[in-house]
Amino acid sequence: MGVIGGGVTIPVALVGSVALLLVLLRYVSIRLSPLDQDNIKEVSMVKTLNARTRVFLSSVFESIWAAGVGGVVGHLLL
């Protein structure tokens, strides 16, 4: 069973696998980030801007991915 549209079939298992992979990658990235609240140090502006840019771009990517998965699931329900 898959999504059929424009001659392209996307297996449901593939969509689920990709979703699971991205959730696991997100979990790993959160677990690996240092959360040392007791050891607060000053960070340079360049590092701060780089970190904020990386967070912003990953959020944009996740939003685009979620919209794409929502579109695929919407086609499954029709």
N, C-alpha and C positions, 0 to 999 in steps of 0.2 A: 504494500500500500504506500502511496506517495502522493505528493502534490503534483498535479498535472496542469501546466499552464504554458502555452506557447511552445509545446512540443518538448518541454523539459520536465523531467521527473526527479523530485528530491525525496529520497527515502526518509521516512519519519525517524528511523533509527539514527540516520546521519545528523539530523537536526538536534536530536536529543543528545547525541555524543558530543557535538560541538558545544552545546549549552553546558553540559556537565564539565567538559574540559575547561571552559572559560570560568565557570564557578570555582573549580579547583585551583586554577591559576590565580584567581583573585584572592582566595583564601591563603594560598602560599605567600603571595606578595604582602598581604596584611601581616601574616605571622613573622615574616622575615624583616619587616621594618622595625627599627629600634624604637622602643617606647620608654626610654630612660627618662622619667620625669624628675628623678632626684638629682640628676647630673646635667642641669641646664647650663649650656654654654652659648656664647654669642656665635652666630653663624654669619658668614659674609653675605652681602646682598646678592652676589652672583649665585651662590648656592641656593639661597632662598628663592630667587626668581626661577632658577632651573627646576627646583622641586615643585614650585607652584605651576609652572608651565607643564611639567610632566603629569601632574595630577589633573590639570585642566584637559589636556589632550587625551588622557586615558578616560576621563569622564565623557568626553565627546565621542570617543570610539565606542564606549559601552552603550551610550544612548543610541548611536546609529545601529549598533548590533541589535539592541533590544527592539528597535523599530522594525528592523528586517525580520527578526524572529517573530514578532507580533504579526507582521504581514503574512508570513508563511503559515502561522497558526490560524490566522483569519481565513486563509484559503482552505485549510483543512476542515474548518467547521462549516464551510459553505457547501 
